[in-house]
């Protein structure tokens, strides 16, 4: 729960991402603004060391969505969010 709360607070101020609390579970599916090709985005993020899945694997609506798992150690999860923010700048 702490990772979910941290991610929602961290992503709330990012103009590139729209995150909402999950209905249940421990996954977040933020939408990425300005990125029409979800698969290309995920492959680029993986190359940058950001471990995410595309949202379409989980039935997310069309558009660019990422799946972030909050089942990671808090320090690693926070570092991953920072890496995601940096990778989205390029």
N, C-alpha and C positions, 0 to 999 in steps of 0.2 A: 504494500500500500504506500509506503514511503517513496518508493521509486515512481509510482504513478503520480503521486502528489508533486514530487520534484519535477517530473517531466512536464506536467500540465502548467506549473508555474513558470518553468524555463521557456517553454514553447509559446506561452501566451503573448509575450512581447515580440515574437519573431514575425515580421511581416510576410515571410515566405511560407509559413506553416499555419495551418488551422487544426487545432487539436481539441477534441471534446472528451470528457470522461467516458470510460467504457461503460456499457450497460451491465457488465459483469466480467469477471476474469481479470487477467493481468497483461492484456495487450492494448496498445494504443495504435490507432490508425490515422495519423495526421495526414491531411491533404496538403500537397505541395503546390503552391500557386505558381503559375507561369511555366510549368513543366508538362507539356502535353504527352510526352512519351514516357510512361511509367517504367517500362522495362529498361529503356536506355538510361534513365535516371538511376535505377537500382544497380545496374551494372557499373555505372560510373562511381556510385557510392561504394560499392564493394571493392573496386580498384583503389579507392581512397582509404580503405580499411574500416569502412562503416558497415557493420553487419546488420542488414535489414532484408526483409522480404517485400516483394510488391504486394500491394493490397488486393489485387485481383486474385491472388492465391486463396484469399479468404472471402471472396464475394463482395468486396467493396465496390461501390458504383464507379462508372467510368470517370476517368481523370487520374491524376497522379496521387496515389496514396501509398504510404509506407506502413509496414507492420513493425512495431517496436515491442519487444518483449521486456517486461519489467521483472523478469525472473533472473536478474543478473545482480551480482554484488553491487551495493550502492556506489562505491568508488568507480567501478568499471562502467556502470550505467551512466553516471554523471560525465565521465570522460567520453563516452560514446555520444552523448548529446552534444558536447562541445565539438567533437569531431564532425558530427552531422552538420552543425551550424557552419563550421569552417568550410566543409566540402560544398555546401550549397552556395557559398559565395563565388565559387569558381565556375 
